[in-house]
Amino acid sequence: MTLSDLTLPIPYEDAKALALVFTPQLAARLAELHAEHGSPNCVPMPRTMADGRLMLSADVLTEIEPGGLLHAMWAAADQQVLGQAVEVLPWADAVALLPPDQPMA
């Protein structure tokens, strides 16, 4: 499933059960967007997976609506690119793909 398959906004209880998985290139672009439009009160910190992709809890999606801490960043992002480039996995499946020396706390 990709981000475009989700109906946003997503409730927090649903979001925390999912992981967003993306390439280092997309992570770099998201970091640029955050530097320009993000909030210091919500700084997403993705974890590197064993295959080099990055993962982040989908709970950040609860902050993209108007009034949310990541709304300006989301509004500045290319929604179509994000929709296709971000894979959505169950949290447990994504955690299982972390390197053995980097377990989730």
DSSP file (Angstrom, degrees, kcal/mol; ACC not computed):
  #  RESIDUE AA STRUCTURE BP1 BP2  ACC     N-H-->O    O-->H-N    N-H-->O    O-->H-N    TCO  KAPPA ALPHA  PHI   PSI    X-CA   Y-CA   Z-CA
    1    1 A M              0   0    0      0, 0.0    87,-2.8     0, 0.0     2,-0.2   0.000 360.0 360.0 360.0 146.7    0.0    0.0    0.0
    2    2 A T  B >   -A   87   0A   0     85,-0.3     3,-2.0     1,-0.0     4,-0.4  -0.703 360.0 -99.2-113.7 170.2    1.2    3.6   -0.6
    3    3 A L  G >  S+     0   0    0     83,-2.3     3,-1.6    79,-0.4    80,-0.2   0.835 120.6  64.4 -57.6 -33.0    0.3    6.8    1.0
    4    4 A S  G 3  S+     0   0    0     79,-2.3    -1,-0.3     1,-0.3    80,-0.1   0.696  93.1  63.5 -65.7 -16.8   -2.1    7.6   -1.8
    5    5 A D  G <  S+     0   0    0     -3,-2.0    -1,-0.3    78,-0.3     2,-0.3   0.628  88.4  86.9 -81.4 -13.3   -4.2    4.6   -0.6
    6    6 A L  S <  S-     0   0    0     -3,-1.6     2,-0.7    -4,-0.4     4,-0.1  -0.615  76.6-132.9 -86.3 146.4   -4.9    6.2    2.8
    7    7 A T        -     0   0    0     -2,-0.3    -2,-0.1     2,-0.1    -3,-0.1  -0.893  42.5-113.6 -95.6 115.6   -7.8    8.5    3.3
    8    8 A L  S    S+     0   0    0     -2,-0.7     2,-0.2     2,-0.1    54,-0.1  -0.760  91.6  51.1 -99.7 145.1   -6.5   11.5    5.2
    9    9 A P  S    S-     0   0    0      0, 0.0    53,-0.1     0, 0.0    -2,-0.1   0.482  77.7-163.3 -75.9 157.1   -6.8   12.6    7.9
   10   10 A I        -     0   0    0     51,-0.3    -2,-0.1    -2,-0.2    -4,-0.0  -0.916  22.9-109.9-111.0 135.2   -6.1    9.4    9.6
   11   11 A P    >>  -     0   0    0      0, 0.0     4,-2.8     0, 0.0     3,-0.6  -0.318  26.3-119.2 -63.3 146.8   -7.1    8.9   13.3
   12   12 A Y  H 3> S+     0   0    0      1,-0.2     4,-2.7     2,-0.2     5,-0.2   0.883 112.4  56.7 -53.9 -44.0   -4.2    8.7   15.7
   13   13 A E  H 34 S+     0   0    0      1,-0.2     4,-0.3     2,-0.2    -1,-0.2   0.867 113.4  40.6 -60.6 -36.4   -5.1    5.2   16.8
   14   14 A D  H X4 S+     0   0    0     -3,-0.6     3,-1.1     2,-0.1    -1,-0.2   0.896 113.7  54.3 -74.7 -41.7   -4.9    4.0   13.2
   15   15 A A  H >< S+     0   0    0     -4,-2.8     3,-2.0     1,-0.3    43,-0.7   0.878 100.8  57.2 -62.7 -40.8   -1.8    6.0   12.4
   16   16 A K  T 3< S+     0   0    0     -4,-2.7    -1,-0.3     1,-0.3    -2,-0.1   0.650 100.9  59.4 -70.7 -10.8    0.3    4.7   15.3
   17   17 A A  T <  S+     0   0    0     -3,-1.1    74,-2.7    -4,-0.3     2,-0.3   0.392 102.2  68.3 -91.5   2.1   -0.2    1.1   14.0
   18   18 A L  E <   -B   90   0A   0     -3,-2.0    40,-2.3    72,-0.3     2,-0.4  -0.852  65.0-149.8-123.7 156.6    1.4    2.1   10.6
   19   19 A A  E     -BC  89  57A   0     70,-3.1    70,-2.3    -2,-0.3     2,-0.5  -0.961  12.0-139.4-123.1 143.8    4.9    3.0    9.4
   20   20 A L  E     -BC  88  56A   0     36,-3.5    36,-1.8    -2,-0.4     2,-0.4  -0.902  22.3-165.5 -99.6 127.7    5.8    5.3    6.5
   21   21 A V  E     +BC  87  55A   0     66,-3.0    66,-2.7    -2,-0.5     2,-0.3  -0.954  17.7 153.1-121.7 132.4    8.7    3.9    4.5
   22   22 A F  E     - C   0  54A   0     32,-2.3    32,-3.2    -2,-0.4    64,-0.1  -0.953  40.9 -88.0-154.7 167.6   10.7    5.9    1.9
   23   23 A T     >  -     0   0    0     -2,-0.3     4,-2.3    62,-0.2     5,-0.1  -0.316  36.9-113.4 -78.4 160.4   14.0    6.4    0.2
   24   24 A P  H  > S+     0   0    0      0, 0.0     4,-2.2     0, 0.0     5,-0.1   0.847 118.0  58.1 -60.1 -33.2   16.9    8.4    1.5
   25   25 A Q  H  > S+     0   0    0      2,-0.2     4,-1.8     1,-0.2     5,-0.1   0.925 108.3  44.1 -63.7 -44.0   16.4   10.8   -1.4
   26   26 A L  H  > S+     0   0    0      1,-0.2     4,-2.6     2,-0.2    -1,-0.2   0.887 110.4  56.1 -68.1 -36.9   12.8   11.5   -0.4
   27   27 A A  H  X S+     0   0    0     -4,-2.3     4,-2.3     1,-0.2    -2,-0.2   0.899 105.8  51.7 -59.4 -40.2   14.0   11.8    3.2
   28   28 A A  H  X S+     0   0    0     -4,-2.2     4,-1.9     2,-0.2    -1,-0.2   0.912 110.5  47.9 -63.5 -42.0   16.4   14.5    2.1
   29   29 A R  H  X S+     0   0    0     -4,-1.8     4,-2.4     1,-0.2    -2,-0.2   0.900 111.0  50.8 -65.8 -40.1   13.6   16.4    0.4
   30   30 A L  H  X S+     0   0    0     -4,-2.6     4,-2.6     1,-0.2    -1,-0.2   0.876 107.9  53.4 -65.0 -36.6   11.4   16.1    3.4
   31   31 A A  H  X S+     0   0    0     -4,-2.3     4,-2.5     2,-0.2    -1,-0.2   0.896 108.5  50.1 -64.3 -39.4   14.2   17.5    5.6
   32   32 A E  H  X S+     0   0    0     -4,-1.9     4,-1.8     2,-0.2    -2,-0.2   0.936 111.6  47.9 -61.8 -46.4   14.5   20.5    3.2
   33   33 A L  H  X>S+     0   0    0     -4,-2.4     4,-3.3     1,-0.2     5,-0.5   0.892 111.7  50.4 -62.0 -39.5   10.7   21.0    3.4
   34   34 A H  H  X5S+     0   0    0     -4,-2.6     4,-2.2     3,-0.2    -1,-0.2   0.912 107.7  53.0 -66.1 -41.0   10.8   20.7    7.2
   35   35 A A  H  <5S+     0   0    0     -4,-2.5    -1,-0.2     1,-0.2    -2,-0.2   0.864 119.9  34.8 -61.0 -35.3   13.7   23.2    7.5
   36   36 A E  H  <5S+     0   0    0     -4,-1.8    -2,-0.2    -5,-0.2    -1,-0.2   0.851 140.1   9.4 -87.2 -37.3   11.7   25.7    5.4
   37   37 A H  H  <5S+     0   0    0     -4,-3.3    36,-0.5    -5,-0.2    35,-0.2   0.468 100.2 103.5-126.0  -5.7    8.1   25.0    6.6
   38   38 A G     << -     0   0    0     -4,-2.2    32,-0.1    -5,-0.5     5,-0.1  -0.089  65.1-113.7 -80.5 178.5    8.2   22.7    9.6
   39   39 A S  B >   -E   42   0B   0      3,-0.6     3,-1.6    30,-0.2    -1,-0.1  -0.912   7.7-139.9-112.5 137.4    7.8   23.3   13.3
   40   40 A P  T 3  S+     0   0    0      0, 0.0     3,-0.2     0, 0.0    -1,-0.1   0.644 104.5  66.1 -67.6 -11.6   10.5   22.9   15.9
   41   41 A N  T 3  S+     0   0    0      1,-0.3     2,-0.2    28,-0.1    28,-0.1   0.492 108.3  36.7 -86.8  -4.1    7.8   21.4   18.0
   42   42 A C  B <   +E   39   0B   0     -3,-1.6    -3,-0.6    27,-0.2    -1,-0.3  -0.744  67.6 167.6-149.4  95.5    7.5   18.4   15.7
   43   43 A V        -     0   0    0     -3,-0.2     2,-0.1    -2,-0.2    27,-0.0  -0.893  28.7-140.7-114.7 101.0   10.7   17.1   14.1
   44   44 A P        -     0   0    0      0, 0.0    -2,-0.1     0, 0.0   -10,-0.0  -0.388  14.4-165.7 -62.6 133.3   10.2   13.7   12.5
   45   45 A M        -     0   0    0     -2,-0.1    10,-0.0     2,-0.0    -2,-0.0  -0.828   9.3-157.5-124.0  89.7   13.2   11.5   13.1
   46   46 A P        -     0   0    0      0, 0.0     2,-0.4     0, 0.0    10,-0.2  -0.285   9.5-132.1 -69.2 153.9   13.2    8.5   10.7
   47   47 A R  E     -D   55   0A   0      8,-2.5     8,-2.4    55,-0.0     2,-0.4  -0.832  20.9-117.5-103.1 143.1   15.0    5.2   11.5
   48   48 A T  E     -D   54   0A   0     -2,-0.4     6,-0.2     6,-0.2     2,-0.1  -0.683  28.0-145.3 -83.6 129.7   17.2    3.5    8.9
   49   49 A M    >   -     0   0    0      4,-3.5     3,-1.9    -2,-0.4    49,-0.3  -0.422  29.2-100.5 -88.2 167.1   16.0    0.1    7.9
   50   50 A A  T 3  S+     0   0    0     47,-2.9    48,-0.1     1,-0.3    -1,-0.1   0.790 122.6  53.0 -59.4 -30.3   18.3   -2.8    7.0
   51   51 A D  T 3  S-     0   0    0     46,-0.3    -1,-0.3     2,-0.1     3,-0.1   0.378 122.3-103.1 -89.6   5.1   17.8   -2.2    3.2
   52   52 A G  S <  S+     0   0    0     -3,-1.9    -2,-0.1     1,-0.4    -1,-0.0   0.228  84.6 119.9  94.5 -14.2   18.7    1.5    3.4
   53   53 A R        -     0   0    0    -30,-0.1    -4,-3.5    -5,-0.1    -1,-0.4  -0.288  59.1-124.6 -73.2 169.8   15.2    2.9    3.3
   54   54 A L  E     -CD  22  48A   0    -32,-3.2   -32,-2.3    -6,-0.2     2,-0.3  -0.847  18.2-156.9-116.9 154.6   13.9    4.9    6.2
   55   55 A M  E     +CD  21  47A   0     -8,-2.4    -8,-2.5    -2,-0.3     2,-0.3  -0.959  10.1 178.4-132.4 151.8   10.8    4.5    8.3
   56   56 A L  E     -C   20   0A   0    -36,-1.8   -36,-3.5    -2,-0.3     2,-0.1  -0.991  39.3 -97.1-147.7 144.0    8.7    6.8   10.4
   57   57 A S  E >   -C   19   0A   0     -2,-0.3     3,-1.4   -38,-0.2   -38,-0.2  -0.421  28.5-132.5 -62.7 137.8    5.6    6.3   12.4
   58   58 A A  G >  S+     0   0    0    -40,-2.3     3,-2.1   -43,-0.7     4,-0.2   0.503  90.6  94.6 -70.8  -2.6    2.5    7.3   10.5
   59   59 A D  G >   +     0   0    0    -44,-0.3     3,-1.6   -41,-0.3    -1,-0.3   0.718  68.0  74.6 -63.4 -16.9    1.4    9.3   13.5
   60   60 A V  G X  S+     0   0    0     -3,-1.4     3,-1.9     1,-0.3    -1,-0.3   0.775  81.4  71.4 -63.2 -23.1    3.0   12.3   11.9
   61   61 A L  G X  S+     0   0    0     -3,-2.1     3,-1.0     1,-0.3    -1,-0.3   0.681  83.1  68.5 -67.2 -16.0    0.0   12.3    9.5
   62   62 A T  G <  S+     0   0    0     -3,-1.6    -1,-0.3     1,-0.2     3,-0.2   0.587  97.3  54.6 -76.4  -8.0   -2.1   13.5   12.4
   63   63 A E  G <  S+     0   0    0     -3,-1.9     7,-2.3    -4,-0.2     8,-0.5   0.252  86.1  81.1-106.7  11.3   -0.3   16.9   12.2
   64   64 A I    <   +     0   0    0     -3,-1.0    -1,-0.1     6,-0.2    -2,-0.1   0.594  69.0  93.5 -95.9 -10.6   -0.8   17.7    8.5
   65   65 A E  S >  S-     0   0    0     -4,-0.2     3,-3.0    -3,-0.2     6,-0.3  -0.359  98.1 -68.8 -76.7 160.9   -4.3   19.1    8.7
   66   66 A P  T 3  S+     0   0    0      0, 0.0    -1,-0.2     0, 0.0     3,-0.1  -0.240 128.4  23.6 -50.5 132.3   -4.9   22.9    9.1
   67   67 A G  T 3  S+     0   0    0      1,-0.4     2,-0.1    -3,-0.1    -2,-0.1   0.222  97.4 125.0  91.8 -13.5   -3.7   23.9   12.5
   68   68 A G  S X  S-     0   0    0     -3,-3.0     3,-1.3     1,-0.1     4,-0.4  -0.391  74.0-115.0 -78.3 157.8   -1.3   20.9   12.7
   69   69 A L  T 3  S+     0   0    0      1,-0.3   -30,-0.2     2,-0.1   -27,-0.2   0.718 116.0  38.2 -65.8 -22.2    2.4   21.3   13.4
   70   70 A L  T 3> S+     0   0    0     -7,-2.3     4,-2.7   -10,-0.2    -1,-0.3   0.223  83.5 107.1-112.2  13.2    3.3   19.9   10.0
   71   71 A H  H <> S+     0   0    0     -3,-1.3     4,-2.7    -8,-0.5     5,-0.2   0.925  80.3  47.3 -60.1 -47.3    0.5   21.5    8.0
   72   72 A A  H  > S+     0   0    0     -4,-0.4     4,-1.5   -35,-0.2    -1,-0.2   0.891 113.5  49.1 -63.7 -38.9    2.7   24.1    6.2
   73   73 A M  H  > S+     0   0    0    -36,-0.5     4,-0.9     2,-0.2    -1,-0.2   0.936 112.6  47.4 -63.9 -46.5    5.3   21.5    5.3
   74   74 A W  H >< S+     0   0    0     -4,-2.7     3,-0.7     1,-0.2    -2,-0.2   0.901 109.9  53.0 -61.7 -42.6    2.6   19.2    4.0
   75   75 A A  H 3< S+     0   0    0     -4,-2.7    -1,-0.2     1,-0.2    -2,-0.2   0.819 110.1  48.7 -64.1 -31.1    1.0   22.0    1.9
   76   76 A A  H 3< S+     0   0    0     -4,-1.5    -1,-0.2    -5,-0.2    -2,-0.2   0.636  96.5  92.5 -83.1 -15.1    4.4   22.8    0.4
   77   77 A A  S << S-     0   0    0     -4,-0.9     2,-1.1    -3,-0.7     3,-0.1  -0.396  89.5-105.9 -80.0 156.3    5.1   19.1   -0.5
   78   78 A D     >  -     0   0    0      1,-0.2     4,-2.4    -2,-0.1     5,-0.2  -0.728  33.4-164.5 -80.6 101.0    4.3   17.5   -3.9
   79   79 A Q  H  > S+     0   0    0     -2,-1.1     4,-2.7     1,-0.2    -1,-0.2   0.847  84.4  53.8 -59.0 -38.4    1.3   15.4   -2.7
   80   80 A Q  H  > S+     0   0    0      2,-0.2     4,-1.5     1,-0.2    -1,-0.2   0.917 109.9  46.8 -66.2 -42.7    1.3   13.3   -5.9
   81   81 A V  H  > S+     0   0    0      2,-0.2     4,-2.8     1,-0.2     3,-0.3   0.947 114.7  46.7 -63.7 -47.9    5.0   12.3   -5.4
   82   82 A L  H  X S+     0   0    0     -4,-2.4     4,-2.0     1,-0.2   -79,-0.4   0.915 108.0  57.4 -59.6 -42.9    4.5   11.6   -1.7
   83   83 A G  H  < S+     0   0    0     -4,-2.7   -79,-2.3    -5,-0.2   -78,-0.3   0.855 118.1  31.1 -57.1 -37.5    1.4    9.5   -2.5
   84   84 A Q  H  < S+     0   0    0     -4,-1.5    -1,-0.2    -3,-0.3    -2,-0.2   0.778 120.4  49.4 -91.7 -29.5    3.3    7.2   -4.8
   85   85 A A  H  < S+     0   0    0     -4,-2.8     2,-0.7    -5,-0.2   -62,-0.2   0.680  93.6  78.6 -89.0 -18.7    6.7    7.2   -3.2
   86   86 A V     <  -     0   0    0     -4,-2.0   -83,-2.3    -5,-0.2     2,-0.3  -0.825  67.3-153.8 -98.7 118.6    5.8    6.5    0.4
   87   87 A E  E     -AB   2  21A   0    -66,-2.7   -66,-3.0    -2,-0.7     2,-0.5  -0.673   6.8-145.8 -86.0 142.3    5.0    2.9    1.2
   88   88 A V  E     + B   0  20A   0    -87,-2.8   -68,-0.2    -2,-0.3   -70,-0.0  -0.953  24.2 171.2-113.7 122.3    2.7    2.2    4.2
   89   89 A L  E     - B   0  19A   0    -70,-2.3   -70,-3.1    -2,-0.5     2,-0.1  -0.882  43.2 -91.7-123.6 155.3    3.4   -0.9    6.2
   90   90 A P  E >>  - B   0  18A   0      0, 0.0     4,-2.1     0, 0.0     3,-0.5  -0.463  43.6-118.2 -59.2 141.2    2.0   -2.2    9.5
   91   91 A W  H 3> S+     0   0    0    -74,-2.7     4,-2.7     1,-0.2     5,-0.2   0.889 112.8  52.5 -51.9 -46.7    4.3   -1.0   12.3
   92   92 A A  H 3> S+     0   0    0    -75,-0.3     4,-1.7     1,-0.2    -1,-0.2   0.865 108.3  51.1 -61.9 -36.8    5.4   -4.5   13.3
   93   93 A D  H <4 S+     0   0    0     -3,-0.5     4,-0.5     2,-0.2    -1,-0.2   0.906 112.0  46.5 -67.2 -41.2    6.4   -5.4    9.8
   94   94 A A  H >< S+     0   0    0     -4,-2.1     3,-1.4     1,-0.2    -2,-0.2   0.914 110.2  52.4 -67.7 -42.5    8.5   -2.2    9.4
   95   95 A V  H >< S+     0   0    0     -4,-2.7     3,-1.8     1,-0.3    -1,-0.2   0.865 102.3  60.4 -61.2 -35.8   10.2   -2.8   12.8
   96   96 A A  T 3< S+     0   0    0     -4,-1.7    -1,-0.3     1,-0.3    -2,-0.2   0.698  99.6  58.3 -65.0 -17.7   11.0   -6.3   11.7
   97   97 A L  T <  S+     0   0    0     -3,-1.4   -47,-2.9    -4,-0.5   -46,-0.3   0.366  81.8 108.5 -94.7   3.6   13.1   -4.8    8.9
   98   98 A L  S <  S-     0   0    0     -3,-1.8   -49,-0.2   -49,-0.3     6,-0.0  -0.487  85.2 -93.0 -74.1 151.3   15.3   -2.7   11.2
   99   99 A P    >   -     0   0    0      0, 0.0     3,-2.3     0, 0.0    -1,-0.1  -0.341  36.1-115.4 -60.4 148.0   18.9   -3.9   11.5
  100  100 A P  T 3  S+     0   0    0      0, 0.0    -2,-0.1     0, 0.0    -3,-0.0   0.775 115.4  56.9 -59.0 -26.5   19.4   -6.3   14.4
  101  101 A D  T 3  S+     0   0    0      1,-0.2    -3,-0.0     2,-0.0     0, 0.0   0.422 104.4  55.4 -85.9   4.1   21.7   -3.7   16.2
  102  102 A Q  S <  S+     0   0    0     -3,-2.3    -1,-0.2   -54,-0.0     3,-0.1  -0.375  71.5 168.7-129.9  55.6   18.9   -1.1   16.1
  103  103 A P        -     0   0    0      0, 0.0     2,-0.2     0, 0.0    -7,-0.1  -0.299  42.6-101.7 -66.4 154.0   15.9   -2.5   17.8
  104  104 A M              0   0    0      1,-0.1    -2,-0.0    -9,-0.1    -9,-0.0  -0.547 360.0 360.0 -73.7 139.3   13.0   -0.2   18.6
  105  105 A A              0   0    0     -2,-0.2    -1,-0.1    -3,-0.1    -3,-0.0   0.461 360.0 360.0 -80.0 360.0   12.9    0.8   22.2
